[in-house]
Amino acid sequence: MPHTEAESTSATPNVPLPQQLPRPIRRAVSRKQKATAADGSSTTQPATVIDKAVFLRKFTENALLQVKEGNHEEYSKLVKVFLYSQRETNTTPEQYVLDVTPWISAVSANVSALDISYRELVSAILYSDWVAAPDDKFVHRYSTLILQIVSAHPAWVPQTMSALVRWFVYGAQASEVAIAPAVHDRLHALLEQVYRAIPTCGASMAAAITDAHPFRTAKANIQVLFLQNVLRTLDYAIGLRREVLHTVLNRIIHVDVEVQIEVEDLPSADEDDDDNGPNFGAADDEGIFEFEEDEVDNPVPVDSEEEEEEEEEDEEEDSDGDDDDSDSGSDISNTSKLGKIKFSAKRVVAKLDAIMSTLFTWLEQHSQADPLTQEMPEATSQLFLVFLELFNAVVLPTFKSRYTQFFVFYLCSKDPQYADLFSGTMMGVVGDPVRSNTPGQASVHTKVAAASYLSSFVSRARFLDGQNVRTVMGILVGWACTYLEWQEQLQRDAEEESKRRQPHPWAKTYAQAAAATNAAGRLRNSSSSSLTADFERHAVFYAVTQAIIYMFCFRWRDMAQAPEGGAIVEAELANLRWCSEIGGIQRIVFSKLNPLRACSSAIAHQFAHVASQTNFMFCHAVLQQNRRTVSDTNEQNDSDTLSQSNLLRTELESFFPFDPMLLPISRQFIDDIYLQWQEVGEEASTDDEEEDNNSELNDEVEVVDQMVAMSISPARPLSALHGHVFLS
């Protein structure tokens, strides 16, 4: 029986195997008997022999019948025959096989009678450790018996699924490793037979997988073993992919979020410096994301007993530390606490890495192009659609997801159509610029997240060609320009309506004049007619604008041509020719909505730097004016600890979903399709240089410090910004 951290509540009761089987079986005559013929001569003939198989079949039949009459004595003996757990009995597996083998045929002959009245017997059959028996023939006979039971009585399917799925984690202990592959092969052979024989068992299988899924606190080897076997079931239970993968991604994202929580607990060395940008960069994470060689090579540890002993020793040290003198000082206490947080973060990151690499391995096996046509098979396309749907349902609305989303990044690299479909889906979530607040559409947060996913995807996907990049950029720029035109039209309409509502000189009474003046004032102050920088009102516009300038910083080379139409020379950027798709960026940047003040300060400054270096546009003056405006606002509101500008930037400057993958095993699936940062004027690295850089995790260090590997999710919900207006 597989060992888990929390034993199943449905395990068989601890009843010892009887020392020997019920033994009313014996030969009636053991030697030949003489018979006398009619002529008086003697002759010999074989004695009548009671067949053992017949006797066991009759015994089983009588035991089942006696249960109906209220007599459970023989039935209890029958139940005890099948009760067997390797960890709870002294009976050897070999002896277990010898004892139970003759009874399999006896129960098979009476399988039609095994209805709900015989729960104890069926449970003993299902929860016995038969799958780990050393005899293949015995295992085949036993699995056939189980298949016969569920085929004759589908009511036993849920319990059968629960009994089988519990073996998914077999192999977590060192003593189980040798036979774990054979156990899993036997297990899936029976699961596949049941799935094909009973079409309605899918829901029970999915429910059993969900119920048996290890908690996020379970050790890495248990998590990986379970995930490997869950994914293996999807090879034959294709109809369960959507439901089961939904559960898988939910569990992965829980571990992913736990990583971010552990990292956020780490105190920053410069946390008192208010001017520091985001501090979650590749360089800063090296202390957390360092792994020993054995941890990288063996993501699924064989035995976790040593880890448990280390945890117990840590707890004992903690209790001993409480008795020490208080003169040890707060510095030692803080250092110890920091070390424990780092250890905890490292352990969770290793667990996430093992889980993610398991998922990537499975995706790699199921996303191979046809060797003849070099196209993706229909099955892979259907799998991608399932993952895209689950991305929208599970990942997109989730805070603090750092690495889970890379599964869709990996799949999009397999076919240009997948990348187009993902980009189109994210653009669809962002919605129409004019009817962005129509009921029934996605929430503002989801739209902001979709814009961030789209920009980060296009910026980092090396497999996207220049035409795809320009297409996405053109769509986003067109969206932002349309939004500005709509807001400007609303402003003009409001002004005309305000003029129309002004009191006329010949107003008959003071009351009529006052009413007209108040109506005009309300119209001027209404949200639909105000064209000023306001994050709550224009949050999606600011997210789209940040997506535009972020993509420009990474992919400007795909939007420019040399004056002669040839390749771009990094040292000669004065007279570049720009594609038409980005012609509206100047209007967006210099609009009254002042997007550079609303966007991440790190991204805004990097955009200004790249744009000026490439002679695309010059907007440093806008940043300087924004800085003076923020300073003046803070002087006027010294008591306000959270300025309006800080509240806005908190939402946008931390949302870059495809920042560098730092998990040492999982990143091997991403590195070759991932675009690293390249400074303006810096020639592209060769493959050898890039491989060396990847191995050292130093690719991103040369980027502006604030722009490297931002924290992934907003720290405050959008509702926290209600009522804050940003001065233009």
N, C-alpha and C positions, 0 to 999 in steps of 0.2 A: 504494500500500500504506500503511495507516495507521501513524502513528508512535507508539510507546509507549516507556515508560522501559525496559522489558525486552522485547527482541524475542522473538517466539515461536520456540521451538526447532524448530517444524515448518515454518518459512519455506522458500521455494523456494531452491535453491542459486543462487549468483551465476554464472549462465551467460549471456553476452551474446546478444542476439537476432542471428541471422545477418543479414548485410547484405542478402540477398535470399532468397526462397523457393527450394526445390529447383526447377530449371528444365529438366526434360526435357519441358516443355510448349511446343510451338510448332505452328503450323498446318502441315499436310502440304503444301498447295498454296495459294498466295496469289492465284492468278488462275484464270480460267476456262480449261478445256481443251477442245480440239476433238475431236470423234468423227466417224467416217465411217459413213454409213448404208449399207444394202445396195445402194442404187441408185448408190452412189458419191458422193452429195452429202454435203457436210460440215455438221455441226450442232454446237452448243455445249451443254455441260451442266456444272453446278457440280461442282467437285472435292470429293472426300471430305474433311471437316474433323473433326479430333479435338477433341471437346468438352473444355474445361478442367475442368469439374466432374466429368466421367466420369474423366478422368485422375487427378485428386486423390483421388477415391474409390478407384480401383484402386491408386494408390500407397500409400494408407493401409492398404488391405487386405493388400497384399503385405508392407508393413513389419511389420504385426502377425504375419503368418504366419512371416516370417523369424525373429522372436524365438523361436518354438517350435523353430526349427532351429538356434538358437545364433548367428544373424547379427543384430547390433544396429546395423549401419551406417545403414540407412534409418530405423530406429526412432529413433535418436538425432537425426536431422534432424527427424523429426516432433515429438519432444519439444521441441526448440529453438524450433519455431514458436510454441509457447504460452508459453514462458518470457518473462515481461515484468514489470518493476517500474519504476515511474516514477522512483524514486530511484537505480536501479542501471543505467540504460541511457541512451544519448543519443537513442534513438528517440522521436520525438514521439508523443503519443497519437493524432493523426490518422493517422500512418503505421502505427502499430500496428493500428488498425482496418482499414486497407486491406490489410495483410499477412495478418491472421488471418481476416477475413471469409470468404474462399473455402474455408478449411479447416474451418469449423464444420460445413458440410453433409457434408463428407467423413468427419469423425469421427462425425457423427450416423448416417450410413449403416452404420457399423461398431460402433455402441455396444454391441450384444449381445456382442461379443467382449472388451470391456474388463473382464476379471476381475482377480483379484489379481496376475496375472502382469505387468500393465502399470501398476504403482504409479507409476513415474516420469512416465508420460504423464498419468495422472489427477491426480496431485499438481500437475503443471505447469498443468493446466487449472483446478484449484480455486484455486491460490494466485497466479494471475495477477491483475494489477490491472485486470481487466475492468470491475469495477463502477464505476470512476471514468472510464471512457471517455466521450468527448464525444458519441457517437452513440447515441441512444435505440434505434434499430432494431438496432444491433449488440448493445447490452446485452440486448435482448429475445431475440435469437437465442442469445446466449451463455448466458443463464439457462435457456433451454429445453434447451440441451445438457446443462447440469448436472442439470436435473430428469430428463432421459432417463437419464442415467448412474445416479443413485441409484434410480430406479424399476426399472431393469433389474438393478441389482446393489445391493441394500440394504446389503451389506457396506461400501460406501463412505459410509454415512450419518454415522458418527462423525467421519471426516475432513472430510466436507463441512460439518458443523456447526462444527467448529473453524475451518475456513477462512473461514466466513461471520461468525462471532461476533467474530473479530479486528477486523472493520470497525466495531464498536460505538464505538470511540474515535476514529474518523476525524472530523477537524474540530478537533482539539486544537492544530494548528499554524495560524498565520495564513494560510498559503498554501492551506489546505484549507477554510477557512470558507465560501467562496463556493459551492462545490458540495456541501458536506456534507449539506444537506437532501435533495438529489436522490440522493446516494449511499445515504443511509439509507432513502429510499423504495424504491429498487431492491432493496436488501438485504432489507427486510422483506417485500416482495412475493414474493421467491423463498423466503424462510424459511416464509412462510405456505403457499405452494404445496407445499413439501416436507412440511410438517407435516400438511397435509390429505391428501396423496397416500400417505404412509407412516405409518399410525397408530402404528407401533412406534418412531418416531423421537424420541418425547418424552424418553426417558431420555438419549439421546445429546445432545439439545439442552440439557437441564438440566446434564449433566456438562460440556459445553463452556462454558456460562456460568460455572459454578463454577470451572473451571480458568483461564478467561481473566479472572476478576475482578481488578481492580487491587489491589495491596497497599495497606494503610491509609496507607502513606507516600507514595503517589502524589499528584500535585498535584490541586487541587480540580477543575479543568476536565476532567481525565481521569476522575475519579470520577463527576462529574455526567453527562458524555456517556455513559459506560457504563451508569449507572443509568437514564437516560432511555430508552435502547434496550432494556435488559432489561425495564423496565416495559411498553414498547411490545409486546414479544413476548407478554406476558401478556394482551393484548387479544384475540389469536386463539388462543394456546396456553393456554386456560383450565385444562386438566388439569394444567399444570405449576405453577400458582400456589403451592400449598403448599410444594413443594420449592424453587422459585426464591426465593420470599419469605423462606423460612428462611435461605437464603444471604445475601440482601440485609440482613436484620435483623442477622444475625451480623456482617457487615462494618460496618454502621452503629454497632453497639454497641462494636466495637473502637475506632473513632474516638472515640466518646463517652467511653469509659474513658480514652483517651489524653488527652482534655481535662482530666479530673479529675486525672490524674497530673501534668500540666503545672501546673495551678493549685495543687496541694498542694506543689509545689516552691517556690512563692513564699513567702519568709519573711514572717512576720507582724510588724508593727511592735511589737506588744505580746505577742510570743510568750513573754516571760518572766513575764507575769502569769498566774498559775494560775487566777485567778477569772474570766477572760474566757470568755464563751460562744463558741459557734461563730462563726467570723469570715468565713464565706463568704456574705456578704449582697449585696444589690443595690448598696449604696453602695460596698462594698469591691471589687466586680468592675468598676466603671466603668472603671478603668484598663486592664483586660484586654479588656473587651467593647466598646471604642470602635472604630468602623470609619470609614474615610474614605468619602465619598459614593460614589466610584466603586466601592468594594468592595461596598457595599450594592446599588447599582443593577446591577452586573455580577458576579453571583456566579460566573460561568463565564468566567474570563479567557481571552482569545483566544490569547495567546502567553505562554509561561512562560519565555522566554529571559532576560528582564530579571530575573526572580526568581532564576534560576540564577546570573546574573552577580552579583547582590547577595550571594548565599550565598558565592560564591567570594571576593568582596571582604572579607566578614566573616572568612573563614578566613585570608586574607592578613593582615588586621589582627591577628588572633589570633597568627599566627606572628611578626609584627613586634613585637607587644607582649611576646613572650617575651624579646626582646633589650633591652628597656628596663631602666632602672635599677630595682633593687628598692626604691628609696626612694620610689616612687610611692605606697606605702601600701596597706594592706588595704582602706581605705574605697573607693578608686577601683576596686580589683579586685572588691569586692562589688557596687558599683553597676553595673559592666559586666556582671557575671554576672546580676544581677537584670534588667537590660535585655534580655539575650539570652533569658532565661526568659520574660519578658513577650512578646517578639516571637514566640517559638516558640508560646506559648499562643494568641496572637492569630491566628496562621496556622492552627493546628489548629481553633480555634473557627470561623473563617471557612469552613474546609472542611466542618465538621460542619453549619454553617448552610446551606450550599449543598446538601448532600446531603439534609438533612431537608426543606428547602423543595421540593426535587424530589419527594420522596415525598408531601408534603402536596398538591402540585399534582395529582399523579396520583390521590390519594384523592378530592380535590374533584371531579374529572372523573367518577369512578365512584360517587359517592354523591349523585346528584341525585334528588330526589323526583319522582314522577310528577306532571306538571302538572295532571292532572284529579283524581286521588284524593289528592294530596299525601302519598302513602305511598311508602315505599322499595320499589323493585322487588326481586324475588326474587334477582336476581343480586347486588345490593348486600348483602342479608342473608347470602348464602352467602359473600361476600367478608369480611364482618365475622366470621363464624364461623371462617374461616381465620386471620384476624389474632388473634382471641381465643385460638385454639389455639397460635399461635406466640408470643403473649405469655407464656402459661404455660410454654412450652418454652424460650424464649430469654431473655426479659427478667426474669421473676420470679426466677429463681435467680441472676441476675448481680449482682455487686458493682459499685458506683460508676456505675451508669447514671443519668445526669442528665437527658437530654432524649429519648432513644429512645422511652420509654414514652408520649410525648405523642401518638403515632399512635392509640393506643386511646382516649385522652381525646377526640381530635378525632372519631373515628368514633362514639363514644357520644353525642355531641351531635346526631347526625343523626336519631336515633329513640329515644323513651323506652324501647322494648323493648331496645335495645342496652345502655342504661345499667343497666336491671334485670338483664340477663343478666350483665354484667360484675360487678355487685355480688354477685349470687348465686354466681358462680364464685369470687370471692375469699372469700366466706363459706364456701363448700364446702371450699376449701383449708384454712381455719382449722380446720375439722373440728368434731367433737362434743366438748363440754366434759368429758364423763365418760370417753369412750374416746379421749382425745386422743393416747395413746401406743400405740394399737393398731398392730401391725406392718402394713406395707403402705401406711400413710398418708404424707403429706408430712413432710419433716424439720422440726425445730423452727425452723430458720432460715427455711425457706420459709413456714411458718405465720406467723411474726413479720412477714415481708415482706408477706404477703397482707393482714394486718391493717393494716399501714402504708399499702399501696396503697389499700385500701378507705377508710380515714379521710381520706387526702389527696384522693382522688377526690371524695368526698361534700362535703368542706370547700370545694373549689375549683371544683366544677362549677356554674356559674351556671344552666345549663339544667335542673338538678334542681329540681322543685317541693317545697313544704313537706311534702307527704304522703310522697314518696319519702325525704326526709331523716328524717322521723319513723319510717318503717318500718325503715330501716337502723339507726337509733339504738335502736329497741326490740329488734331482734334481737341487737345487741351487748350491750345491758344485760341482756337475758335470758340470754345466754351466760355473762356474768360472774357473775350471781347463781346460776345453776345450778352453775357451777364452785365457788363458795363453799359452796353447800349440800353438794356432794359432798365437799369437803375437811373440812367440819365433821362430816359423817357418818363419814368415815374417822377423824377425831380421837376421836369418841365411841366408835366400835367399838374403837379401840386402847386407850382408857382402860378400857373394860369388860373387854377381854381381859387387860389388865395387872393389873386387880384379881383376875381369876380365876386368874392365874398366881402371885399372891403366895403365899409359903410358909405353910402352916398351922401353928399352934402345936404340933400333935401330930405334925409331921413326924418320921418314925422316925429319920432319920439326918441329920447335918450336910450330907452330900453331896446329899441330896434337896432340902434347903432352899436350898443354893447354886445348884443347877441351876434351880430355880424362879425364884429372884431374877434370875439371868442372862437367862433367857428373857424375863422381864418387861421387863428393861432394854433388850434388843435390840428388842423390840416398840415400846417408847416412842421409841427412836431411829430406827426405820425410816422411810424417806422417805414411805411411804404414810400415816403417821399424824401427821406433823409439820405444824402450822398456823402456820408462821412465815415471815417474808419471806425468800425464797430464790429468786434469779432462775433458776438452772438448773432448779429443780423446777417453777417457776410462770412460765416465760418467756412462754408464749402468753397466760396470764392478764394479765400486765403489758402485753403488746402490745395486747391487746383493750381494757384499761382506758385506756391512752394514746390509743387510737383514739377512745374515747368522749369523753374530756375535750378532745381536740384538735378533734373535730367540734363540741363544745359551744361552744368559743371562737369558731368561725367561723359557726355556724348556729343560735345560741340564739334568734334572732329567729323562726325557723321552728318553734320548740318552745314559744313563749309567746304569750299573748294579753293584750290590755289588759283591765282589770277589767270594762269595759262590753262586752267582746267586739269592740271595734273595732280600728283599727290601733294599733300600738305607738308611743307618743310617747317619744322617746329621753330627754327630760328628766323623765319621770315613770315610773320603773321600780320603785316601792316595792311595788306590789300586783299584780304580774303573775300570770296563771294559767298553769300549766305543764301540758303534755300528759302523759298517763299513761305514755307510753313511757319517760320518763326518771325515773320514780319510784324506781327502785332504785339510782340513782347514789350517794345518801348511804350506803347500806349498803356499796357497793363501796369508796368512798373511806375510810370509817372501819373497814374490816375489819382483822382481825389480819394479813393479808398486806401491809398498808401500801403500797398501790400508788403513792402519791405520792412515796415515797422511791425506788421503782424506776424510775419514769418520768423522762423528761427534766426536769431542774430548770427549764428555761425554760418548758416547757409546763405543768408543775405550778404554777409561780408565776403564769403567765398565766391558768390556769383559776381559781385562787384569786381573782385580781383580778376577772375577769369574773363569777364566781359571786357574789361579795360585792356588786359594783356592781349586779347585777340582783336581789339579795336571794334568790337561789336557794338558796345554802348558804354557810356560813362555815367555811373549813378552813385559815386562816392558822396556827392553833395547831398543826395537824399538821405543817406545814412547819417551824415553829420547833422543835418537838420533834425532828424528823428532823435538823435542822441541829445541835442539841446532841448528838444521838447520834453523828453523824458526827465531831464535834469530839472527843468523849470517846474514840471508837474510834481516832482518829489519835494522841491523846496516849498511848494504851496501846500503839500499834504504830508508833512513830516510824521504825523501820527499814523498814517496808513502804512503798515508794515509790508503789505503786498500791493505793489503798484499795479495799475491797470495793464501796463506793458508786460510785467512779469507774469500776470495771470494768463495773458494770451500766449506768450512764448512757452509757458509750461505745457500747453496743449500741443503745440506744433513742433517744438525743437527736439522732441524725443521720439518721434514716430518714424523710424526708418527700418522696416521689417526685414529687409534682406542685407543687413549689415554683416560684416565678415563672420563666416562660420568658424568657430574656434574649437569645436569638439574634435579631438585628434583623430578618431576613427571615422566619424561621419563625414568630416570635411574631405576625405579622399574621394567621395562621390561628387563633390561640389567643385573642387579646385579647378578642374579642367574646363568647366563651363562658366566660371565666375570671373567677372571683370574687376581687376584691382584698380585702385586710383592711380592716375598718371598726371603729374604736374604739367602745367602749361610750359612748353619749351623743352619737355623731356621726351626723348625718343622712346618708342615702345620697347619693352624688354624682350630679349630673346626667350625662347622656351626654356633653355637651361638656366638663365638668370632667374626667370620667374619661378622655376621649380625650387631653386635654392632659397629664394625669398619666401616661398610658401612654407618650406620646411622650418623656417625660423620664425614664422608668424610676424614678420616685420614689414609686410607689404604696405600696411595702412599707416605706419608710424610717420611717414614723410608728409602726410596730409596735415592741413591745419588742425591743431590739437582738438579744437572744439568740434571738428567735423567728423572725427574718427569714431565709428562704432557707437552711435548714440544709444542711450537707454531706449527700450522699445516702446513703452506705452505711456500715455498721458498720466500725469500724477493726480489730476483732478478731473472729475466729469465735467461735461460742458455746462451742466446746470450751475456749477460754481461760478461761472462767468456772467450770470444773469445781471443785467443792469449796468455793466461796465462798458463805457464808450471810450474809444481811443481817438484822441484829438489828432486831426490831420495837420 
